[in-house]
Amino acid sequence: MKSAVHFILITFLLRFFVSCKSKTIDTTINTDAPKVAVKTTTVTYGEIDDIVSLNGKTVFLKKDAVISSITGYVKKVNVQYGDEVHKNDLLFEIQTKENRALENSGLVQELASLKSGIVSILAPSDGIISDLNANSTGMFVAEGAQLCTIVANKEITVLVNVPYQYNKWIKINKACKIILPDSTFLDGNIVKIMPLINAVTQTQDVLIKVRDNRQVPENLNVIVQFVRSNHSNAMLIPKEALLTNEAQQAFWVMKILHDSLAINVPVKKGFENNRMVEIFSPDISVNDTLISEGAYGLPDSTIVKVVK
């Protein structure tokens, strides 16, 4: 009987010893686990704008139609599609039907007396030749027929369809930034607000005059940005330091304490631009260290290793 009791007691002690040893080993593994490598940034104070971005396109508003002043035949074409011309440059010569008939008949004396049978068509303005309808000699044209179009390509205007919700911020002479597809930008000002609303899209046509002299083609899709409001002395962080959920309804940052402990701090988001975002939180102050890379998926109170 005593032997059986001793056997049970020894077995229990052995199991207890093994259990304690296993726990000691697990604790050692967790302590030696590799730390998450992260990069950091600091909180700063600065100025930030509330920017509205809208789609627009470039348009040339001034287009002069070059028309034939007489009925006759195209005697000379002095331009090609895309040529740059200046006011009073010779574009076409139109021959009257009578002059052409005499020329074909070989009556040189009578032809010489009809010098007025050749009419010169001059450029009414500076620009680029577009819609070249009279592109070859011998073509018959009626009086008033359009020979070509001259586009004033140095007067660039941007057309923007502005939703009516932004109407109170759209004013004549308001400055805008126009971003081109190559990431360069132009400066402009609002010059005209059309007093009509598109019945389907509920947008209003707004024309922006470009201040720069850069040559830009027509129908180029651009992004137009204008400032709706401004905050000075805002608490700013790089956009990559701000974390959010899938619904983008909650925002937080990972703040570094004691050089290695990352804690989750909820924040509210304010204005933002392409690089920085304004945040509000009583638990964040200027010069605090936040994780800028490596914070995705980190739980609260994670031990991290800061790398450069």
Contacts in CASP RR format, 6 or more apart in sequence:
PFRMAT RR
TARGET T0000
AUTHOR 0000-0000-0000
METHOD contacts of the structure
MODEL  1
MKSAVHFILITFLLRFFVSCKSKTIDTTINTDAPKVAVKTTTVTYGEIDD
IVSLNGKTVFLKKDAVISSITGYVKKVNVQYGDEVHKNDLLFEIQTKENR
ALENSGLVQELASLKSGIVSILAPSDGIISDLNANSTGMFVAEGAQLCTI
VANKEITVLVNVPYQYNKWIKINKACKIILPDSTFLDGNIVKIMPLINAV
TQTQDVLIKVRDNRQVPENLNVIVQFVRSNHSNAMLIPKEALLTNEAQQA
FWVMKILHDSLAINVPVKKGFENNRMVEIFSPDISVNDTLISEGAYGLPD
STIVKVVK
35 260 0 8 1.000
35 303 0 8 1.000
35 304 0 8 1.000
35 305 0 8 1.000
36 262 0 8 1.000
36 294 0 8 1.000
36 298 0 8 1.000
36 302 0 8 1.000
36 303 0 8 1.000
36 304 0 8 1.000
36 305 0 8 1.000
37 294 0 8 1.000
37 304 0 8 1.000
37 305 0 8 1.000
37 307 0 8 1.000
38 254 0 8 1.000
38 262 0 8 1.000
38 291 0 8 1.000
38 292 0 8 1.000
38 293 0 8 1.000
38 294 0 8 1.000
38 295 0 8 1.000
38 304 0 8 1.000
38 305 0 8 1.000
38 306 0 8 1.000
38 307 0 8 1.000
39 291 0 8 1.000
39 292 0 8 1.000
39 293 0 8 1.000
39 294 0 8 1.000
39 306 0 8 1.000
39 307 0 8 1.000
39 308 0 8 1.000
40 256 0 8 1.000
40 289 0 8 1.000
40 290 0 8 1.000
40 291 0 8 1.000
40 292 0 8 1.000
40 306 0 8 1.000
41 237 0 8 1.000
41 238 0 8 1.000
41 241 0 8 1.000
41 289 0 8 1.000
41 290 0 8 1.000
41 291 0 8 1.000
41 292 0 8 1.000
42 287 0 8 1.000
42 288 0 8 1.000
42 289 0 8 1.000
42 290 0 8 1.000
43 235 0 8 1.000
43 236 0 8 1.000
43 237 0 8 1.000
43 279 0 8 1.000
43 284 0 8 1.000
43 285 0 8 1.000
43 286 0 8 1.000
43 287 0 8 1.000
43 288 0 8 1.000
43 290 0 8 1.000
44 235 0 8 1.000
44 236 0 8 1.000
44 237 0 8 1.000
44 286 0 8 1.000
44 287 0 8 1.000
45 233 0 8 1.000
45 234 0 8 1.000
45 235 0 8 1.000
45 236 0 8 1.000
45 286 0 8 1.000
46 232 0 8 1.000
46 233 0 8 1.000
46 234 0 8 1.000
46 236 0 8 1.000
47 230 0 8 1.000
47 231 0 8 1.000
47 232 0 8 1.000
47 233 0 8 1.000
47 234 0 8 1.000
48 230 0 8 1.000
48 231 0 8 1.000
48 234 0 8 1.000
48 236 0 8 1.000
48 271 0 8 1.000
48 272 0 8 1.000
48 273 0 8 1.000
48 276 0 8 1.000
48 278 0 8 1.000
49 227 0 8 1.000
49 228 0 8 1.000
49 229 0 8 1.000
49 230 0 8 1.000
49 231 0 8 1.000
49 271 0 8 1.000
49 273 0 8 1.000
50 227 0 8 1.000
50 228 0 8 1.000
50 229 0 8 1.000
50 230 0 8 1.000
50 231 0 8 1.000
50 271 0 8 1.000
51 225 0 8 1.000
51 226 0 8 1.000
51 227 0 8 1.000
51 228 0 8 1.000
51 271 0 8 1.000
51 273 0 8 1.000
52 166 0 8 1.000
52 169 0 8 1.000
52 225 0 8 1.000
52 226 0 8 1.000
52 227 0 8 1.000
52 228 0 8 1.000
53 223 0 8 1.000
53 224 0 8 1.000
53 225 0 8 1.000
54 160 0 8 1.000
54 161 0 8 1.000
54 162 0 8 1.000
54 163 0 8 1.000
54 166 0 8 1.000
54 223 0 8 1.000
54 224 0 8 1.000
54 225 0 8 1.000
55 160 0 8 1.000
55 161 0 8 1.000
55 221 0 8 1.000
55 222 0 8 1.000
55 223 0 8 1.000
55 224 0 8 1.000
56 158 0 8 1.000
56 159 0 8 1.000
56 160 0 8 1.000
56 161 0 8 1.000
56 221 0 8 1.000
56 222 0 8 1.000
56 223 0 8 1.000
56 224 0 8 1.000
57 158 0 8 1.000
57 159 0 8 1.000
57 219 0 8 1.000
57 220 0 8 1.000
57 221 0 8 1.000
57 222 0 8 1.000
58 156 0 8 1.000
58 157 0 8 1.000
58 158 0 8 1.000
58 159 0 8 1.000
58 216 0 8 1.000
58 217 0 8 1.000
58 218 0 8 1.000
58 219 0 8 1.000
58 220 0 8 1.000
58 222 0 8 1.000
59 157 0 8 1.000
59 158 0 8 1.000
59 159 0 8 1.000
59 218 0 8 1.000
59 219 0 8 1.000
60 151 0 8 1.000
60 152 0 8 1.000
60 153 0 8 1.000
60 155 0 8 1.000
60 156 0 8 1.000
60 157 0 8 1.000
60 218 0 8 1.000
61 152 0 8 1.000
61 155 0 8 1.000
61 157 0 8 1.000
61 207 0 8 1.000
62 125 0 8 1.000
62 151 0 8 1.000
62 152 0 8 1.000
62 155 0 8 1.000
63 130 0 8 1.000
63 149 0 8 1.000
63 150 0 8 1.000
63 151 0 8 1.000
63 152 0 8 1.000
64 124 0 8 1.000
64 125 0 8 1.000
64 149 0 8 1.000
64 150 0 8 1.000
64 152 0 8 1.000
65 146 0 8 1.000
65 149 0 8 1.000
66 91 0 8 1.000
66 92 0 8 1.000
66 121 0 8 1.000
66 123 0 8 1.000
66 124 0 8 1.000
66 146 0 8 1.000
66 147 0 8 1.000
66 148 0 8 1.000
66 149 0 8 1.000
66 150 0 8 1.000
67 144 0 8 1.000
67 145 0 8 1.000
67 146 0 8 1.000
67 147 0 8 1.000
68 92 0 8 1.000
68 94 0 8 1.000
68 121 0 8 1.000
68 134 0 8 1.000
68 141 0 8 1.000
68 142 0 8 1.000
68 143 0 8 1.000
68 144 0 8 1.000
68 145 0 8 1.000
68 147 0 8 1.000
69 94 0 8 1.000
69 119 0 8 1.000
69 121 0 8 1.000
69 143 0 8 1.000
69 144 0 8 1.000
70 94 0 8 1.000
70 96 0 8 1.000
70 119 0 8 1.000
70 143 0 8 1.000
71 96 0 8 1.000
71 97 0 8 1.000
71 141 0 8 1.000
71 142 0 8 1.000
71 143 0 8 1.000
72 94 0 8 1.000
72 95 0 8 1.000
72 96 0 8 1.000
72 97 0 8 1.000
72 100 0 8 1.000
72 140 0 8 1.000
72 141 0 8 1.000
72 142 0 8 1.000
73 94 0 8 1.000
73 95 0 8 1.000
73 97 0 8 1.000
73 100 0 8 1.000
73 137 0 8 1.000
73 138 0 8 1.000
73 139 0 8 1.000
73 140 0 8 1.000
73 141 0 8 1.000
74 92 0 8 1.000
74 93 0 8 1.000
74 94 0 8 1.000
74 95 0 8 1.000
74 134 0 8 1.000
74 136 0 8 1.000
74 137 0 8 1.000
74 138 0 8 1.000
74 139 0 8 1.000
74 141 0 8 1.000
74 147 0 8 1.000
75 92 0 8 1.000
75 93 0 8 1.000
75 94 0 8 1.000
75 95 0 8 1.000
75 118 0 8 1.000
75 137 0 8 1.000
75 138 0 8 1.000
76 92 0 8 1.000
76 93 0 8 1.000
76 137 0 8 1.000
77 92 0 8 1.000
77 134 0 8 1.000
77 135 0 8 1.000
77 136 0 8 1.000
77 137 0 8 1.000
78 89 0 8 1.000
78 90 0 8 1.000
78 91 0 8 1.000
78 92 0 8 1.000
78 93 0 8 1.000
79 85 0 8 1.000
79 89 0 8 1.000
79 91 0 8 1.000
79 92 0 8 1.000
79 129 0 8 1.000
79 132 0 8 1.000
79 148 0 8 1.000
80 129 0 8 1.000
80 132 0 8 1.000
80 135 0 8 1.000
81 129 0 8 1.000
81 130 0 8 1.000
81 132 0 8 1.000
81 135 0 8 1.000
82 128 0 8 1.000
82 129 0 8 1.000
82 130 0 8 1.000
82 132 0 8 1.000
83 128 0 8 1.000
83 129 0 8 1.000
84 127 0 8 1.000
84 128 0 8 1.000
84 129 0 8 1.000
85 91 0 8 1.000
85 123 0 8 1.000
85 126 0 8 1.000
85 127 0 8 1.000
85 128 0 8 1.000
85 129 0 8 1.000
85 150 0 8 1.000
86 123 0 8 1.000
86 126 0 8 1.000
86 127 0 8 1.000
87 122 0 8 1.000
87 123 0 8 1.000
87 124 0 8 1.000
87 125 0 8 1.000
87 126 0 8 1.000
88 122 0 8 1.000
88 123 0 8 1.000
89 122 0 8 1.000
89 123 0 8 1.000
90 120 0 8 1.000
90 121 0 8 1.000
90 122 0 8 1.000
90 123 0 8 1.000
91 121 0 8 1.000
91 122 0 8 1.000
91 123 0 8 1.000
91 129 0 8 1.000
91 147 0 8 1.000
91 148 0 8 1.000
92 120 0 8 1.000
92 121 0 8 1.000
92 134 0 8 1.000
92 147 0 8 1.000
93 118 0 8 1.000
93 119 0 8 1.000
93 120 0 8 1.000
93 121 0 8 1.000
94 118 0 8 1.000
94 119 0 8 1.000
94 121 0 8 1.000
94 141 0 8 1.000
95 103 0 8 1.000
95 117 0 8 1.000
95 118 0 8 1.000
95 119 0 8 1.000
96 114 0 8 1.000
96 117 0 8 1.000
96 118 0 8 1.000
96 119 0 8 1.000
98 114 0 8 1.000
98 117 0 8 1.000
99 111 0 8 1.000
99 114 0 8 1.000
99 117 0 8 1.000
99 118 0 8 1.000
102 110 0 8 1.000
102 111 0 8 1.000
102 114 0 8 1.000
103 111 0 8 1.000
121 147 0 8 1.000
123 150 0 8 1.000
124 150 0 8 1.000
125 150 0 8 1.000
125 152 0 8 1.000
126 150 0 8 1.000
126 152 0 8 1.000
126 154 0 8 1.000
127 150 0 8 1.000
127 151 0 8 1.000
127 152 0 8 1.000
127 153 0 8 1.000
127 154 0 8 1.000
128 150 0 8 1.000
128 151 0 8 1.000
128 153 0 8 1.000
129 148 0 8 1.000
129 149 0 8 1.000
129 150 0 8 1.000
130 148 0 8 1.000
130 149 0 8 1.000
130 150 0 8 1.000
130 151 0 8 1.000
131 146 0 8 1.000
131 148 0 8 1.000
131 149 0 8 1.000
132 147 0 8 1.000
132 148 0 8 1.000
133 145 0 8 1.000
133 146 0 8 1.000
133 147 0 8 1.000
133 148 0 8 1.000
134 141 0 8 1.000
134 145 0 8 1.000
134 147 0 8 1.000
134 148 0 8 1.000
141 147 0 8 1.000
151 218 0 8 1.000
153 215 0 8 1.000
153 218 0 8 1.000
154 213 0 8 1.000
154 215 0 8 1.000
156 186 0 8 1.000
156 209 0 8 1.000
156 210 0 8 1.000
156 214 0 8 1.000
156 216 0 8 1.000
157 191 0 8 1.000
157 207 0 8 1.000
157 208 0 8 1.000
157 209 0 8 1.000
157 210 0 8 1.000
158 178 0 8 1.000
158 188 0 8 1.000
158 207 0 8 1.000
158 208 0 8 1.000
158 210 0 8 1.000
158 222 0 8 1.000
158 224 0 8 1.000
159 205 0 8 1.000
159 206 0 8 1.000
159 207 0 8 1.000
159 208 0 8 1.000
160 205 0 8 1.000
160 206 0 8 1.000
160 207 0 8 1.000
160 208 0 8 1.000
160 224 0 8 1.000
161 198 0 8 1.000
161 201 0 8 1.000
161 203 0 8 1.000
161 204 0 8 1.000
161 205 0 8 1.000
161 206 0 8 1.000
162 170 0 8 1.000
162 203 0 8 1.000
162 204 0 8 1.000
162 205 0 8 1.000
162 206 0 8 1.000
163 202 0 8 1.000
163 203 0 8 1.000
163 204 0 8 1.000
164 197 0 8 1.000
164 202 0 8 1.000
164 203 0 8 1.000
164 204 0 8 1.000
166 228 0 8 1.000
167 204 0 8 1.000
169 226 0 8 1.000
169 228 0 8 1.000
170 190 0 8 1.000
170 193 0 8 1.000
170 204 0 8 1.000
170 206 0 8 1.000
170 226 0 8 1.000
171 190 0 8 1.000
172 190 0 8 1.000
172 191 0 8 1.000
172 192 0 8 1.000
172 193 0 8 1.000
173 189 0 8 1.000
173 190 0 8 1.000
173 191 0 8 1.000
174 189 0 8 1.000
174 190 0 8 1.000
174 226 0 8 1.000
175 187 0 8 1.000
175 188 0 8 1.000
175 189 0 8 1.000
175 226 0 8 1.000
175 227 0 8 1.000
176 187 0 8 1.000
176 188 0 8 1.000
176 189 0 8 1.000
176 190 0 8 1.000
176 208 0 8 1.000
176 224 0 8 1.000
176 225 0 8 1.000
176 226 0 8 1.000
177 185 0 8 1.000
177 186 0 8 1.000
177 187 0 8 1.000
177 188 0 8 1.000
177 224 0 8 1.000
177 225 0 8 1.000
177 226 0 8 1.000
178 185 0 8 1.000
178 186 0 8 1.000
178 187 0 8 1.000
178 188 0 8 1.000
178 208 0 8 1.000
178 210 0 8 1.000
178 222 0 8 1.000
178 223 0 8 1.000
178 224 0 8 1.000
178 225 0 8 1.000
179 185 0 8 1.000
179 222 0 8 1.000
179 223 0 8 1.000
179 224 0 8 1.000
179 225 0 8 1.000
180 186 0 8 1.000
180 216 0 8 1.000
180 220 0 8 1.000
180 222 0 8 1.000
181 220 0 8 1.000
181 221 0 8 1.000
181 222 0 8 1.000
186 210 0 8 1.000
186 211 0 8 1.000
186 212 0 8 1.000
186 214 0 8 1.000
186 216 0 8 1.000
187 210 0 8 1.000
187 211 0 8 1.000
187 212 0 8 1.000
188 208 0 8 1.000
188 209 0 8 1.000
188 210 0 8 1.000
188 211 0 8 1.000
188 212 0 8 1.000
189 208 0 8 1.000
189 209 0 8 1.000
189 211 0 8 1.000
190 206 0 8 1.000
190 207 0 8 1.000
190 208 0 8 1.000
190 209 0 8 1.000
191 207 0 8 1.000
191 208 0 8 1.000
191 209 0 8 1.000
192 206 0 8 1.000
192 207 0 8 1.000
193 204 0 8 1.000
193 205 0 8 1.000
193 206 0 8 1.000
193 207 0 8 1.000
194 204 0 8 1.000
194 205 0 8 1.000
194 206 0 8 1.000
194 207 0 8 1.000
196 204 0 8 1.000
196 205 0 8 1.000
197 203 0 8 1.000
197 204 0 8 1.000
198 204 0 8 1.000
198 205 0 8 1.000
208 224 0 8 1.000
210 216 0 8 1.000
229 271 0 8 1.000
231 270 0 8 1.000
231 271 0 8 1.000
231 278 0 8 1.000
234 270 0 8 1.000
234 271 0 8 1.000
234 278 0 8 1.000
235 278 0 8 1.000
235 279 0 8 1.000
235 280 0 8 1.000
235 284 0 8 1.000
235 285 0 8 1.000
235 286 0 8 1.000
236 276 0 8 1.000
236 277 0 8 1.000
236 278 0 8 1.000
236 279 0 8 1.000
237 253 0 8 1.000
237 276 0 8 1.000
237 277 0 8 1.000
237 279 0 8 1.000
237 290 0 8 1.000
238 275 0 8 1.000
238 276 0 8 1.000
238 277 0 8 1.000
238 292 0 8 1.000
239 272 0 8 1.000
239 274 0 8 1.000
239 275 0 8 1.000
239 276 0 8 1.000
239 277 0 8 1.000
240 292 0 8 1.000
240 293 0 8 1.000
241 253 0 8 1.000
241 290 0 8 1.000
241 291 0 8 1.000
241 292 0 8 1.000
241 295 0 8 1.000
242 251 0 8 1.000
242 253 0 8 1.000
242 267 0 8 1.000
242 269 0 8 1.000
242 277 0 8 1.000
242 279 0 8 1.000
243 251 0 8 1.000
243 252 0 8 1.000
243 253 0 8 1.000
243 254 0 8 1.000
243 295 0 8 1.000
243 296 0 8 1.000
244 250 0 8 1.000
244 251 0 8 1.000
244 252 0 8 1.000
250 266 0 8 1.000
251 266 0 8 1.000
251 267 0 8 1.000
251 268 0 8 1.000
251 269 0 8 1.000
251 279 0 8 1.000
252 264 0 8 1.000
252 265 0 8 1.000
252 266 0 8 1.000
252 267 0 8 1.000
253 265 0 8 1.000
253 267 0 8 1.000
253 279 0 8 1.000
253 281 0 8 1.000
253 284 0 8 1.000
253 290 0 8 1.000
253 291 0 8 1.000
253 295 0 8 1.000
254 262 0 8 1.000
254 263 0 8 1.000
254 264 0 8 1.000
254 265 0 8 1.000
254 290 0 8 1.000
254 291 0 8 1.000
254 295 0 8 1.000
254 298 0 8 1.000
254 302 0 8 1.000
255 262 0 8 1.000
255 263 0 8 1.000
255 265 0 8 1.000
255 283 0 8 1.000
255 284 0 8 1.000
255 288 0 8 1.000
255 289 0 8 1.000
255 290 0 8 1.000
255 291 0 8 1.000
256 262 0 8 1.000
256 289 0 8 1.000
256 290 0 8 1.000
256 291 0 8 1.000
256 304 0 8 1.000
256 306 0 8 1.000
257 263 0 8 1.000
259 306 0 8 1.000
260 303 0 8 1.000
260 304 0 8 1.000
260 305 0 8 1.000
260 306 0 8 1.000
261 301 0 8 1.000
261 302 0 8 1.000
261 303 0 8 1.000
261 304 0 8 1.000
262 291 0 8 1.000
262 295 0 8 1.000
262 298 0 8 1.000
262 300 0 8 1.000
262 301 0 8 1.000
262 302 0 8 1.000
262 303 0 8 1.000
262 304 0 8 1.000
263 300 0 8 1.000
263 301 0 8 1.000
264 299 0 8 1.000
264 300 0 8 1.000
264 301 0 8 1.000
265 281 0 8 1.000
265 283 0 8 1.000
265 284 0 8 1.000
266 281 0 8 1.000
267 279 0 8 1.000
267 280 0 8 1.000
267 281 0 8 1.000
267 284 0 8 1.000
268 279 0 8 1.000
268 280 0 8 1.000
268 281 0 8 1.000
269 277 0 8 1.000
269 278 0 8 1.000
269 279 0 8 1.000
269 280 0 8 1.000
270 277 0 8 1.000
270 278 0 8 1.000
270 279 0 8 1.000
270 280 0 8 1.000
271 277 0 8 1.000
271 278 0 8 1.000
272 278 0 8 1.000
284 290 0 8 1.000
291 298 0 8 1.000
291 304 0 8 1.000
298 304 0 8 1.000
END
